[in-house]
């Protein structure tokens, strides 16, 4: 977490309650206190504005339209600067307001150009149907942002709370293994910073229905027991690497989004950390990532990490 020295906060123009900015300031304060070299975290409040009517005013020249756009930007800058002053925080926050019709592109372009270490954004409950057809900004950022993304909800971060790290210990794939290490390392760092307990969760699929039907002699109970033992053994090995108690490990049968939500709810977790592979295109619109399925169901913050070597499709 000490690597997060340059934080971009996405401002929500629809509300005066800026949960993401409050979380960023709180996090920056904790990081600053822990920095042995006394370096200070840089926090940037980023607001993307756009009004299509300004682009369609054909009776105005391009220069006149530009003046109108700049007027809107200046007005929003004034509002944002005053909002930050009223917070009366020790953390210095600079403001950036841009005119862009695709907020996620503007955000990711800033991340790439300014080398931000973390994006923090408040999130809302999305209608499940709309999240498939009309992909919201959150999903685009999760898939395409090259740095970690922290999506903030209403849940507080109490002292001695619980952080839930979602890992896939049953896989032999190198990408999953490296992502497991990255997720668990981040969980340990954050837990030390905010005085929380680390829990690990892993799900595994039950007996495939077609096998149980097509092969009558197939013993689904033995299969499930074998899968459970395999994942429990892998989980213990992984937990030992990070000095995490076996008591704080959770291995359950089911879909990842279901298991993660159930365990997070049981623990009243303040934060869930998981990996997202950054799927794009048609498969992303129709299927989505585990991270995307989980977020709407959780009542806590979500920190999504990309695999090492991930390159954003927006990188030039």
ABEGO torsion letter per residue (X at the ends): XAABABBBBBBBAABABBAAAAAAAAAAAAAAAABAAGBBBBBBBBBBBBBAAAAABAABBAAAAAAAAAAAAAAAAAAAAAAAAAAGBABBBBBBBBBBABAAAAAAAAAAAAGBABBBBBBBBBBAAAAAABBBAAAAAAAABABBBBBBBABBBBBGBBBBBBBBAABABAAAAAAAAAAAAAAAAAAAAAGBBBBBBBBBBBBBAAAAAABAABBAAAAAAAAAAAAAAAAAAAAAAAGBBAAABBBBBEBAAAAAAAAAAAAGBABBBBBBAGBBEAAAAAAEBAAAAAAAABABBBBBBBBBGBBBAABX
